[in-house]
Amino acid sequence: MRSSSSTPEDSRKPLLLGVAVVALLAGIAIYALGALAPLQNAAIAEGFALAGARPPAADIAIVAVDNTTLQRIDAQLPIPRSYYARLLDVLHRARPELIGLDLQFIGTSADPRQDQALLAAFARDGPVLVTVTDSGTGVPAIAGVNNPAGVVPASGAVDTDSDGVLRKLMYVQVRLPTFAIRAAELVEGRPIPVSEVPGNQAWIDFAGPPGTYRPYSMASVLDGAVPASVFAGKIVLVGITAPIEKDVFTTSASPDPMAGVEVQANAIETVLRNFPLQSANAILSVAIILVLALAPAALSLRASSLVVALSSVALAALFLGTAVLAFDNGLILPAPAPIVALVLATGGAIAVESLVERRQHRSLDELLRPFLRPGENAFFLSYRRDQSSFVARQLRTALAARFGEQSVFMDQAAISPGSDWPREIPEAILGCQAMLVIIGKYWLAEPGTAPGSRRLDDPGDWVRREVEAGLARPEVAVIPVLVDGATMPDSADLPPSLRSLADRQAFPLAGVQLDQEVGALVDGIRNGQLAPLRLAEGGHFLADRWDVRLGRRRRRDRAADSSR
């Protein structure tokens, strides 16, 4: 007979589905809103730290206006512009690919000859890339001249994040392309489409921390101490590294400050390498969040809370390891949102498991407590020693811990030395309220002494006599406990005196992880957790349903008694 009543187990899947949906929506919301951007930025910084420094682009060289240069010239910033004119002539003779000055020449010098020398060097050594301020109203004058010959203006702007860290380059500031974009266009001889920099920003793929690019002192270059071959065919960038200028930035590659000219070198290399560092697109990001939100709920259907928790830790470690590998290959995976989804899903799955187990405990408690009278052997364990001794001992220990030592009868544990074994067992059955019949895989087919016979077919078999005695007492709840993959025997396969056993509901215990399941059953009866127990298909162990069924069984048992 199939009952329509719901059980605690019936609510498990809907609750777990709800947990997964909540975790998924929370993860997507965090991802879409950037709610945990500081954690994502920290993950990116960790990615650079783990990757370490790589060899910088060999075709980029830096000439630094450093402290040595200021001491050699015996001047403070800004140094006279004629020195830059001399530097341009020296670099031009080395035949570089491009000369770029990460410097701004605003206004005019007190000595007009300084501006004239610089403008003349631009004209003969150009094209020279020079940074300017892009106000959107046109290109400002350079050394007092609008659009001087040989000068290619570019915006020198950089855009740090709200935390003051520089992570991305811009395509344009207002109207002018930025220094890195314009340098790449001049080198490649083609315009860089704005479509390659969606949102006007792109991640800078830093070669490493500050100092990864080796600078050459401007003073050494002017003195001829640096061979011309160092600059031949290269992009030569000139910028100030002297601390007094404070042209430094904290970057995602390192908390140590990086000179602006080295930032430009990294940005130019990034553009020339076609922006190798990219964020994962929305589809991939949501898919990752989905997997991590669903995994704990799916695992909870087959495993205990401890396994779910440990598996979630392993899954988080696997995901973070994958994120590091992806970063090494130029792909930035979202880290905080999937981890939050995983944590929420894991916590929710464990909470659902605890809730369902408490409900299962209450259901079992309602079933068993009406049959208990303190001081008696309320439970009788029937089992075959050669098949189910281990399970029987575990059940006895569990029940005794919950209901007291005198509440459980098990032949080896409850019979005192020297007692009359055949007499005490019937007496224990007469005094019990619930008989747990432990049915193993070979319980039905256990061979008897005669060839081709079964032990159950022997009227003297003590397991048969125990079950017969229990079934003969209408007030005793006879509960089959299926272990080791056993199934409930069909009525036709049982001796006539045992056939009513087939009508009883059973507690199946899966045999794949029997030790863990019985251990969990022990904890379940002690602490109100019954996760390993699964109700028999077509029946429920709710107390009110049991009473109705038990009444019907009593009538059947009485009819059987009258026919014997």
N, C-alpha and C positions, 0 to 999 in steps of 0.2 A: 504494500500500500504506500502511495507517495503522498507526502504531506505538503501543503502549500505554505506552511509557516516559514518565515525567514529566520535565519540563524546569524550569529555574529560574523561567521565566515562570509555570508552573502554580502555584507557591507564592505568587505575588504577592497575589492576591485574599484567600486565607485569612489571610495575615499582616497585610494592611491592615485586614481586618475585625477581627482581634484587637487591633490598635492602636486602632481606633476604639472598641471595647468598653471597653478599659482606660481610655482618656481619658474616656469617658462616665461610667463608674463612679466614677472619681476626682473628676470635676466634681460629680456628684450627692452624693458623700460630703462633699465640702467644703461644698456648699450646705446639706445637711441638718444637719451638725454645727456649722456656723458657724465652721469652722476658721480662716478668714481674715477674721474680723469686723473687725479693725483696718483692713484694706484696704477693706472695704465701707464702713466709717464714713468713711474718708478720701475715698472716692468721693462720699459724700453731702455732705461738707463742700465738696468741689470743685464739686458741683452748685449749692450755695447761692452760692458765690463767683462762678461763671460767670453765674448768674441775676441777681446784683446785688440791690439794694434795690428794692422796689416800694412804691407809696404805701400806708401802713398804713390800717387800717380807720378811716374818718372818724367812726364813731360810738363810738370809744373815746378817752378823754382820761385823762392821768396827772397827778396832783398829787403832787409829790415833796417829801419831807422831806429837804431837801438841806442843804449847808453854809450857804447863805444863810439858811435858816430857823433853823438852830441859832444863827447869829450874831445874827439879829434878836430871837429869843426870849431870847438870852443864857442858854442852858441846854444841858446835855448830854443824850444819850439815856439813858433814855427821858424825853421831854419831858412836862410836866404834862398830864394827860388833859383838862383844861378847854380846852386849845387844840384838841384834836380835836372837842370839843363845839361850839366856835365854828365850826370848819370844816364840820361837818355841817350846821349851820344855814345857812351861806352857800351851800353846794352845794344844799341842799334847795330854797332859794328860786329857784335857777336851773332847777328842774324837770328834773332828769336822768332818764334811763331807769332807772338803777340806780346806787347808791353801794356801792362795795366797798372795804373796808379790808384791805389785805394786811399786817395788823398783828395781833399777839396781845396781849391785855390780861390777863396772868396775875397772879393775886394782887390785893391791894388796895394803894392808895396810902397813904403816911404821913399825908396830909391827906384825910380822908373826903370833903371837899367836892369834890375832884377826881373821885372815882368817882361821886358823886351827879350832878355836872354831865354826865358822859359818859352815864350810864344814862338821864338825863332826855332828852338829845339823841337817843339811840337810840329812845326811845318816841315822840317827836314827829316825828322825821325818817325813821323806818323805812318799809319794811324796809331794813336795812343788812346787807350781806354781810360777815361777819367771819371771819377765819381762826382756827382752834383746832387743838390737837394731838389727833389721833384715836388714843386708846389702846385703843379697843375696849370700854372699860368705861362708856361714857356720855360725854355732852358736858360738858367741864370748865366750872367757873364762869368767868364773864366779869366782871372788876372786882368779884369777890367775890359775884356773884349767879348762881344757876342759872337758865338759860332767861330772860334779861332780855327785856322787851318790845321789839319792833322789831328784834331781832337774828336773822339767819339764819346759823347756824354752818356752816362748811365746812372741810374739811381743807386746811391750807396746805402739805401735804407735796409735795415734788418728788423724783423718783428719777433720780439720775445713773447713767450706766453705770460699768463697772469702771474706765474710764480717767478718771473724774471729769467727763465731758462730759454735759451735759443735752441730750437729743434728743427725749424723749417725755414726754407728760403721762400721769398716771394717772387712772383712773375713780374708784376709791376707795382710801383708805389702809388702813383696816381695816373700818370700817362707814360712815363719813361720805363722801359724794361730795367730790371735790376742788374747790378754789376755782373752776377754769375750768368744770367740769361744772355746778356749782350756779349759777354766774352765767348760763350759757346757759339753764338751766332757768327761772330767774326771768324772763329777757328774753323767751323764747319762750312762756312759760306752759304748758310741758309737760315731763314727765320725759324725760330722755335715756336711751334703753334701753341696757342694758349690752352688748347685741349689737352696738352701733355701735362699741364699743371692745373688740374681741376680745383676750383675753390681758391685759385690764386696762390696756393701754397703747396709745397712738396717737402717730404722728409729729406733732411740732409743726411746722407750716408757717410758719417764721419769715418775717416781712415783710422782714427785712434784718438787718444787724449792729446792735450797740448804738447807741442814739440815733435809730433809725428812727422811733420814737414820740417826739414832742416832749413833754418834761415841763414842767409849770408849777409854779414854786416855791410851796410852801404859804404862805410869808410873803407873796408877792405876792397870793395869793388872799385871805388874811385882810385885807390892806391895801386890797382892792377894786381892785387894779391890773389884774385879769383880768376882762374883761366876762363877765357871766352867760351870754351867748349861746354862749360857748365850751363850756359844759357842758350847755346845754339839749338834752334828748332823747338824751343820750349815756350810755354806761357810763363812770362816773368811778371810777377806781381810785386809791387813796391808798397810797403805800408809801415806804419809806426808801431813798434813793439816796446818802446821805452815806457816804463811804468808811469811816468809823469803825464802822459797823454790820456791814460785810462781808457784806451780803446780796446777793451777786453770784454769777454762775454762768458757767462757760465753756460755750458752746452749739455746736451743729453749724453755726450760721450764721456764727460768727466765733470766733477764738481770744481776742479781747478780751472781758473780763468784762462781763456784762449784768446790770443790776439786777433783783432778783427781781420787782419790780412790772411791769417791762417783759416779763419772761418770762411773767407771768400775762396780760398784754395779748395777747401772741402766742398763748397757749394758748386764751384765750377766743375770739379771732378764728378759730382753727382749728376749734373746736367749732361756732361759729355758721355756718361755711362747710361744715359737714358733713364734716369731716376730709378735705380735698382731697388730702393727700399720703398715698399708700398704697403698700405693697410689692406687687410682682408676686406673683400666686398661684403655688402649687407647679407647676401644670400648665404655665404659661407659662415659668417658670424652667427646668424640666427640658427643655422644647422648645428653648429657646435653647441650653442646654448640648449637647443632641443635635445641633443643626445645626452648632455650632462643632466638635464632636468628629468628625463625619462628613465635613465639608468637605475637610480636607486629604487624607484617605484617598481620597475620590472623585476629587479633582483629580489625585492621584498616578497614577491609572490612565491618564491622558491627557497628563500634562505632566511636565517634568523637575523635579528637586529644587529648582533655582533658582526656577522658576516657582511651585512649591508654597510655598516660603519667602516669596517676595515677595507672593504672593496671600494668605497667612496674615497678613502684616503689614497688608495693605490691609483684610482682613476684620476684624482687630482694631480698626483705626481706624474702620471703618464701624460696628462694634458700639458702640464707645465714643461715637461721635457720636450714634448712635441713643439710647443711654442718657441722654445730656445732653438731647436733645429730649424724651425720655419724662419726665425729671425736671421739665423746664419745664412739662409738662402734668400733673404730679401723680403720676407712676408711677415708683417706684424699682425699677429692674432690678438683678438680682444681677450684680455686675461681676467679682469675683475668680474665682468658680467657672467661668464660661464661658471666661475668658481662660486659666485653667490647663488646661482641657480642650483648648483650641485649641493651646496650646504643646506639650502632651504629644502630641497627635495629629500636629502638624507634625513634631516631632522623631522620632516613631515612623515616620511615612511616609517621611521622608528616610532613616532607618536601614534600613527595608525596601528602599527603592530601591537603596541602596548594597549591601545584601546580595545582592539578586537580580542586580544588575549584575556583582558579583564572581563569582557562580556562572556567569553567562552568559559572562564572560570566560574562566573556566576551561574551560567547554565548548568554546568556539571555539579556545582554545589547544590543547586535547587533539586537536581536529580537524586543526589546521594544522601543529603542530610535527612530527608524524611525516613530513611531506612535505618538511621543510626540511633542506638540507645547506648549511652555510656556504659562501659564495663563489659560489653559483650563483643564477640567476634563478628562485628558488623560486616566485614568483608571476608569472603572465602576465595582463595586463589587456587584455581584448578589448572594444572599444566602437566606436560610430560617432561620429566627431569632431563631426559637425554636430548630434548629439543629446545626447551624454553626456560631452563633454570635461571639464566642470566636475567631475562626480562622479568621473571617472577620475583627474583630478589630485589630488583630495582623498584618494581611496583610496590612490593611489601614495604620497603624502606620509605618510599614516598608517602604511602597511605598512613603508615605508622607515625611519621613525623607530623602529619596534619591532624589525624584523628586519635592518635594515641596507640601505644604498643598493643593494648588489649583489643583494639578494634580490627585487627587483621589476623586471619588464620592462614598460615602457610605450613604445610606438613613438616618440613625440616626445621622450621624456626619455632613453631608453636607447640610441638609435641615434646614433652619432657622426656629425658632418658628413662627407659624402663617402662614407659607408658604403653598401653595396648593400642597399637597403630590402627588396626581395622575398626576398633570401637570408637576412638576419639574423632576420626574423620566424620562419620555420620552424626555424632553429637555436635561437631562444629557446624555442619551444614544445617542442622536443626536450629542452631542459635544464630545464624547469620541473616542479614537482610539483603545483601548483594553478593552475587557470585560472579567473579571475573574469570571467564573461561579463556585462557590464553591459547590461541589457535595458531600454530606454526604452519610452515609450508607443507609439512608431511604429517600433520596432525591427523588428517582423515585417512591417509594411505599407510600409516605405520604398520608394517607387517606383523602378523601374529606368530604364534609358535607353529601352527599347522601350515603346510605349504599352501600358498595362494590365499591365505586368510589375512584379515586385518585385526588389529588389536581391538578396534571398536566393536567388531562383531562378536567378541568374547564377552558373554554376560558377566564374567568375573573381572574384566578389565577395570581397574580402579578409576581411571579417568571417566570411563563410561558410567560407572556407578555414581561418581560424584555429580556429573551433569544430570543424570537421571534423578538423583535426590533433589537437586536444585529445581529442576523443571517440575517435579511433583509437588512443590510447595508454591502455591499461587502468590503468597506474600513475598517471595524472594524475587528480586530483580536479577535475572541472569543476563549478563552483559558480555558478549564475545569481544575479545581484544585480538585483532588480527595483526600478526607480526611477520617479518621476514618475507613480505610480498604475498602472504596468504590471502585468499579470497574466501568469502563466506560460503560454506558448503551448501549445495542444493539439498532440498528436503529428501529427494529420492536417493541421494547417496548416503544418507544417514540411517542407522538402525531405526526401526519404528519408534522405539522409546525416546529417541533423541530428535525426531523430526521437527518438533515445535521449536528447537533451537534456531532453525533456519528463519523463523519469523522474527527473531529478536534483532534489534538494531545493534550496530557494532562500532567500536572505536578502531579504525584502521591505523596502524603505525607503519609508514613506508619503510621498507627494508634496506634502502640504499645507504642511509646513515643512521642505522638503528641505535648505535651508542649515543650519538648526539640527541636523537629524538627521545630516547628514554631518559637521558639526562635532563633534557628540557622539560619532559613530563614531570620529572621529580621536582624541578624548580617551579613548574607551573602549578602543581598541587600545593606546594609550599607557599609560593608567592603570588598565586593568582594568574599565572601565565601558562597557556595551553597551546602555544603556537604549533607544535608538531601534530596535534590531534586533528584529524579530519573526519567529519561525520560521514556515515555511510550514505552512498547515493540513494536518494529516495526516502531518507528518514532524517529526523532531527532529534537532538537530545534535550530539547527544552522540556522543563518539568511538566508543564500543563499537558503537552502532547504525550509525554510518556505515560501520564496517569490514564489518559484515554486509551492508549494502546495497551497498557498493562491490564486494564479492566477487560478488554477484549481477549487478551491472552489468557486471563484467568478463566474466562468462560470456555475457551478452547481446551485448556488444561483439564477442567472439570469434566468436559465431554469425553476427553481421552481416558480419564480415570474411570468413568462409568462403563466404558467399552472394554476395559482390560479385565 
